[in-house]
Amino acid sequence: MSEFRTPIKDARGLGSSHFGVGHWWAQRTTALALIPLLLWFVIGIAVHGGADYAAAREWVGSPVTAVLMVVTLGAVFYHGALGVQVVIEDYVDGEGLKLVLLLLVRAAAILLALAGIFAVLSIAFGG
């Protein structure tokens, strides 16, 4: 009886990349989170645009600003990596090249996010 079953039952609802809707939800959730975060960031930059170095450092070093910047950096780089991953999966032929590009994108996103977070935390903790 099992010889008449097809592998479609294992793939239903998973999509072409076999990750299902998790990737889609992560992209939408980060996009929604980035709306108020980026509005806050742009307004903060506009307000402190003409400030001198000490005032800008004081703004970034305040606890609320530092936490919001860390969250913004994490969300921006995670959202960006998810978007580039979709483009690579859809438009790059060859599994080897696709894997290398996906690993490079993930590594770049992690390294850049960590560098930004380190910079914010070093300012916040007076380093």
Backbone as a ProteinNet text record, in pm:
[ID]
protein_1_A
[PRIMARY]
MSEFRTPIKDARGLGSSHFGVGHWWAQRTTALALIPLLLWFVIGIAVHGGADYAAAREWVGSPVTAVLMVVTLGAVFYHGALGVQVVIEDYVDGEGLKLVLLLLVRAAAILLALAGIFAVLSIAFGG
[TERTIARY]
81	0	86.2	200.1	283.1	352.6	358.2	423.5	345.8	219.8	138.7	146.5	216.6	231	341.3	324.8	425.1	494.1	612	683.3	615.8	508.5	442.5	391	353.5	302.3	408.5	536.8	643.9	675.4	642.3	678.9	565.5	444.8	330.2	352.1	333.4	343.5	485	582.2	720	776.7	716.4	769.5	888.7	947.2	1055.5	1185.4	1205.2	1330	1318.7	1200.4	1173.8	1185.2	1168	1169.1	1030.3	933.8	796.8	780	690.5	656.5	743.7	833.7	918.6	1000.8	1059.5	1140	1051.5	934.2	841.1	800.3	766.1	726.1	841.1	962.1	1077.5	1100.9	1086.3	1105.7	998.1	873.6	765.1	775.8	813.6	825.6	936.8	1051.8	1160.9	1124.6	1052.2	1010	917.9	824.6	734.1	808.6	903.6	981.7	1068.1	1115	1204	1131.8	1002	929.7	946	906.9	926.7	1073.3	1153.2	1294.9	1366.1	1342.1	1408.6	1351.4	1221.7	1165.6	1232.2	1246.6	1315.9	1459.3	1528.5	1668.3	1681.8	1598.4	1605.4	1572.8	1472.2	1438.4	1553.2	1611.4	1724.6	1844	1872.2	1983.2	1951.8	1827.1	1788.3	1799.6	1756.5	1762.1	1906.2	1989.8	2128.9	2225.1	2172	2253.6	2361.1	2331.9	2429.3	2506.7	2488.2	2552.8	2702.7	2776.2	2919.3	2942.8	3067.3	3104.9	3060.2	3079.1	3044.6	2894.1	2813.7	2668.3	2619.9	2678	2640.2	2679.3	2795.1	2841.4	2752.4	2710	2620.4	2486	2434	2306.9	2317.8	2421.4	2440	2466	2531.4	2565.8	2452.8	2341.9	2230.6	2171.3	2126.4	2080.9	1968.7	1868.5	1757.1	1804.6	1884.2	1935.2	2024.4	2110.7	2200.7	2122.8	2022.9	1942.4	1867.5	1805.9	1733	1826.4	1947.2	2043	2087.4	2111.2	2150.8	2038.8	1915.3	1801.2	1786.9	1803.3	1793.5	1901.3	2023.5	2131.5	2104.5	2062.5	2031.8	1920.9	1813.9	1700	1736.5	1812.7	1851.1	1934.8	2036	2123.4	2055.2	1969.4	1895.6	1797.1	1723.5	1627.3	1698.5	1810	1885.8	1937.4	1988.8	2039.2	1926.3	1808.6	1694.2	1655.8	1656.4	1621	1720.9	1849	1952.2	1949.6	1917.6	1906.4	1799.7	1686.3	1579.5	1626.2	1695.8	1745.3	1843.2	1935	2033.3	1963.2	1870.4	1800.3	1720.1	1665.1	1581.5	1660.4	1775.5	1840	1979.1	2037	2170.6	2158.4	2218	2220.1	2344.1	2335.6	2449.8	2446.7	2432	2418.7	2545.3	2662.4	2786.8	2802.3	2780.6	2790	2684.3	2564.4	2456.4	2493.5	2549.3	2588.7	2697.3	2797.9	2906.3	2852.7	2766.6	2710	2623.1	2544.4	2461.1	2546.1	2654.9	2744.3	2813.6	2854.9	2919.3	2823.2	2700.7	2601.7	2574.4	2556.6	2529.6	2647.8	2770.4	2889.6	2904.5	2882.7	2894	2790.3	2667.5	2562.9	2598.5	2647.6	2684.4	2800.6	2903.8	3021.3	2988.1	2909.9	2874.2	2783	2688.9	2601.7	2683.9	2773.9	2857.7	2948	3001.8	3086.5	3006	2885.8	2801.1	2759.2	2721.7	2681.4	2798.5	2916.3	3035.6	3062.6	3048.1	3070.8	2972.3	2845.4	2743.9	2771.8	2802.9	2827.5	2953.9	3056.3	3177.6	3152.7	3067.1	3030.1	2944.7	2849.3	2757.1	2829.9	2932.1	3004.5	3132.9	3146.4	3257.2	3391.3	3392.5	3518.5	3592.7
-119	0	126.6	125.2	245	276.6	183.5	212.4	311.5	339.1	432.9	575.5	591.8	725	801.4	930.5	1015.1	1102.4	1155.1	1241.1	1376.1	1404.3	1534.7	1556.4	1448	1463.5	1520.6	1492.5	1544.5	1690.3	1733.6	1868.2	1968.1	1924.1	2016.2	2125.5	2248.7	2360.9	2407.6	2342.4	2379.9	2477.6	2492.3	2581.3	2520	2594.1	2539.3	2522.2	2600.2	2589.4	2496	2440.7	2346.6	2408.9	2538.6	2605.3	2653.2	2631.7	2668.9	2817.9	2854.9	2995.5	3067.1	2995.8	3058.3	3173.3	3152.7	3256.8	3376.9	3350	3455.4	3537.8	3469.5	3538.9	3619.1	3564.4	3637.1	3765.4	3757.5	3876.1	3981.4	3938.1	4033.1	4092.1	4009.6	4056.7	4159.9	4132.3	4230.4	4357.3	4344.5	4463.9	4549.8	4486.1	4560.1	4625	4553.3	4608.6	4724.8	4718.5	4823	4954.2	4950.4	5074.7	5175.3	5142.5	5242.4	5263.1	5157	5171.8	5268.4	5255.2	5344	5484.8	5497.4	5631.1	5700.2	5626.6	5680.7	5719.7	5634.1	5659.6	5783	5793.2	5907.6	6037.5	6034	6153.5	6189	6087.9	6113.3	6172.9	6122.8	6177.3	6319.9	6346.1	6481.1	6579.7	6537.4	6625.1	6652	6550.3	6563.8	6585.3	6619.6	6635.4	6741.2	6852.1	6959.7	6955.7	6850	6841.6	6815.4	6857.9	6829.5	6684.9	6645.1	6506.8	6465.9	6552.2	6520.5	6500	6584	6570.8	6443.6	6414	6291.2	6168.3	6173.1	6061	6045.1	6156.1	6151.4	6089.3	6125.9	6070.8	5919.8	5876.9	5734.3	5658.8	5722.4	5657.6	5646.1	5715.2	5703.2	5562.5	5507.9	5368.4	5336.6	5420.9	5394.8	5396.3	5496.5	5506.1	5387.3	5348.9	5236.3	5107.6	5083.1	4961.1	4964.6	5077.9	5087.6	5073.3	5126.1	5110.9	4966.6	4897.6	4756.6	4674.6	4699.6	4628.2	4662.2	4789	4830.8	4764.6	4763.6	4700	4551.3	4483.1	4341.4	4316.6	4395.2	4378	4412.9	4519.6	4560.1	4452.1	4403.5	4305.4	4169.8	4131.5	4005.9	4015.3	4125.6	4146.3	4151	4220.3	4228.5	4092.7	4014.4	3880.6	3791.4	3802.8	3723.8	3761.4	3890	3935.5	3891.4	3904.7	3863	3711.1	3638.6	3492.9	3452.8	3520.5	3490.6	3515.3	3626.6	3658	3550.9	3510.5	3407.6	3275.6	3236.3	3109.7	3110.2	3226	3233.7	3249.5	3315.5	3354.6	3296.7	3228.5	3172.8	3024.3	2985.7	2845.1	2779.1	2651.7	2578.1	2574.9	2457.1	2443.8	2485.6	2458.5	2495.9	2645.9	2716.4	2862.5	2921.8	2865.3	2912.8	2898.6	2785.5	2762	2859.8	2881.2	2973.4	3115.1	3158.7	3293.1	3308.9	3206.7	3213	3221.2	3144.4	3149.2	3284.8	3340.5	3472.4	3582.1	3576.6	3676.3	3665.6	3543.4	3523.5	3572.3	3538.1	3579.8	3731.4	3794.1	3939.6	4007.7	3957.3	4017.1	4005.2	3889	3870.1	3960.3	3964.3	4046.4	4195.1	4242.7	4384.1	4420.7	4333	4358.5	4361.5	4266.1	4263.4	4385.6	4430.4	4549.7	4672.6	4687.3	4799.4	4793.8	4674.8	4657.8	4685.1	4636.9	4663.6	4813.8	4885.1	5029.9	5101.3	5064	5127.6	5098	4972.5	4935.4	4999.6	5014.1	5079	5226.2	5290.3	5429	5433.7	5341.8	5341.8	5315.6	5231.1	5199.3	5278.9	5384.5	5477.2	5424.5	5333.2	5272.8	5354.4
0	0	0	65.7	74.8	-57	-151.9	-279.3	-363.3	-326.4	-401.9	-345.2	-235.5	-176.3	-249.2	-255.9	-321.4	-216.2	-250.2	-154.7	-131.6	-202.6	-188.3	-46	21.8	158.5	251.4	223.7	306.5	274.8	155.4	112.3	125.2	149.3	156.8	260.9	217.3	308.2	335.5	276	304.4	203.1	88.6	-13.4	-82.6	-174.8	-255.6	-178.3	-73.7	1.3	121	142.5	251.6	389	398.9	527.7	566.8	481.3	514.2	528.3	615.3	629.9	732.8	797.9	899.3	844.7	727.8	664.1	629.7	575.5	536.6	658.3	767.8	889.9	948.1	945.6	998.5	920.6	788.9	706.1	735.5	747.7	774.2	914.4	1011.3	1148.9	1162.6	1101.9	1108.7	1033.9	922.2	848.4	934.2	1002.7	1091.1	1206.5	1263.8	1374.5	1327.8	1203.9	1154.3	1124.2	1105.4	1076.4	1190.7	1313.6	1420	1456	1446.6	1481.7	1387.2	1257.2	1161.8	1166.2	1195.2	1214.4	1332.8	1443.3	1560.5	1525.4	1452.1	1417.1	1327.8	1226.1	1134.3	1208.2	1292.6	1370.5	1465	1529	1618.7	1546.7	1428	1348.3	1305.4	1267.2	1225.7	1341.9	1459.4	1576.3	1617.9	1608.1	1651.6	1534.6	1419.4	1299.2	1310.6	1372.9	1386.8	1516.8	1592.8	1724	1709.3	1809.3	1808.9	1853.7	1852.8	1884.2	2024.7	2120.7	2259.6	2275.8	2211.5	2221.7	2152.3	2037.4	1966.1	2047.1	2107	2189.6	2312.9	2369.7	2485.3	2446.1	2327.6	2280	2258	2188.8	2162.9	2292.5	2387.5	2512.6	2612.7	2588.8	2684	2674.5	2786.9	2788.8	2689.3	2679.9	2589.2	2444.3	2409.7	2273.3	2240.2	2331.4	2306	2283.1	2365.7	2348.6	2216.1	2184.8	2058	1938	1947.2	1837	1820.3	1930.4	1922.9	1858.5	1900	1842.6	1694.4	1660	1520	1435.6	1484.1	1408.5	1387.6	1491.3	1477.4	1377.3	1386.2	1295.3	1151.7	1132.1	996.3	927.7	996.5	933.1	917.5	1009.9	995.9	880	873.4	764.7	628.5	623.8	499.3	454.2	548.1	514	464.6	525.1	478.5	335.5	306.4	171.9	67	98.2	2.3	-15.4	90.8	81.6	-20.3	-19.1	-113.6	-256.7	-277.7	-411.6	-458.2	-372.2	-408	-438.6	-353.7	-376	-504.1	-540.8	-660.6	-789.7	-786.3	-910.7	-934.2	-838.5	-857.5	-890.6	-1002.3	-1040.8	-982.9	-960.9	-908	-757.1	-702.3	-557.4	-482.5	-539.2	-472.1	-459	-569.2	-567.7	-475.4	-481	-395.4	-247.8	-210.7	-72.4	-28.2	-113.8	-80.4	-61.5	-152.6	-141.6	-16.7	13	133.2	259.4	263.4	379.1	390	276	277.4	323.8	276.5	316.6	465.6	514	657	741.2	699.1	773.7	772.5	656.9	647.1	736.1	735.4	818.8	966.6	1007.1	1147.9	1186.5	1102.4	1134.1	1139.5	1043.4	1041.6	1159	1191.3	1307.1	1435.7	1450.2	1570.6	1580.4	1467.1	1467.8	1511	1456.9	1494.8	1640.2	1685.8	1825.4	1918.4	1881.8	1962.1	1971.2	1859.1	1858.7	1950.5	1941.9	2027.4	2174.4	2204.7	2344.8	2399.3	2314.5	2363	2392.9	2316.9	2346.5	2472.7	2482.4	2596.6	2728.7	2724	2847	2861.3	2780.3	2795.2	2752	2656.6	2611.2	2510.9
[MASK]
+++++++++++++++++++++++++++++++++++++++++++++++++++++++++++++++++++++++++++++++++++++++++++++++++++++++++++++++++++++++++++++++

